[in-house]
Amino acid sequence: MTESSMTPDSRAFRNTIGLFATGVTVITTEIKGEVHGMTANAVASLSLDPMLLLASVGKKARMAGLLQEASTFTVNILRADQESLSTFFAGGWKEPEPPPFQFAGWKEQPQMGMTRLENVLAAIACVKHEILEGGDHWIIVGRVVALHQGEPPRSPLLFYGGRYYQLYVTKEHPAPPRRDM
C-alpha cells in the first residue's frame, strides 16, 4: 500500500525523502586548534568546474555556528563498518568512551590546518565558498581543494528509511555515458 499526500507535513516529507538512500558523512572543521565534527547525509556534488560541493546543516546545530566561523571544512565519507562514528558524531553515543578514531592532517594542504578522519572511505577538503539560506538549514558551499580515497575494499555506510545499511554488490551495471562532458 502506498501513501500519498497533497498537503504534506514535515514528518511525511522526512519519511518520503528518507526513501532516497544516501551515504553517511562526518563533516569536520578546526577552530582554534580544536577539531569538531557532525554526522550529515545531506551532502552533494554541486559543480565540476569549479569543483564545488554542498552540505546542509541545521541552523540550530552547533556545527552551523562553527562553519560560519571556519574558513575550511572536510567531508569524511564513512565506510560500512563505521556506524559507531556516525552515531558518535550525531550525538547519540551512549558508551562511556568514544569509539576509536583519529584525525590526520592533509599532506596536500598542510598550510590550511585542515584535518580529516583516518581510515574513512574517502574525504574531501574544502575552502568555504558561500553560505546560503535554506529554510531551517544553512547550505554550506565548499570549493574542493584536496581529495583522499581510502584503501579497498570501498564499501560505504548507507542511510535509508531511518536506518543504516551496507552495500553488497551482487550484480553490477555500468551507468549510461554522460552527454555533458
Helices and strands as residue ranges (DSSP letters): H 10-17, E 22-23, E 25-31, E 34-40, E 43-48, E 51-58, H 62-69, E 72-77, H 83-89, E 103-105, G 110-112, E 115-117, E 122-134, E 137-149, E 157-160, E 163-166
